[in-house]
């Protein structure tokens, strides 16, 4: 395992633990908000908006956690730093900037254009 890979593993594992803690808190908050709505219509609007924001944050956190888990799995399988699209190496600078990167910059740009 390279020094960069070892460093990125620590970064990714710490980030994953933080994300999971945040997602657990969001899940708890969403469960509490699922109770009866306030009788005040203005308060109901705020409660519903808060739930939507929490659900968006939860979904975003889960996607990020999935990307991190995938990167950790690529490390375990000896495929970390190899683009999942073209098979070329991912440059060290990109891996330093985005430790969970699964694609080289060219493929990532193409995927972004297609989206």
Buried (B, 14 or more C-beta within 10 A) or exposed (E): EEEBBEBBBEBBEEBBEEBBEBBEEBEEBBEEEEEEBEEEEEEEEEBEEEBEEBEEBBEEBBEBBEBBEEBBEBBEEEBBBBBBBEEEEBEEEBBEEBBBBBBBBEBBEBEEEEE
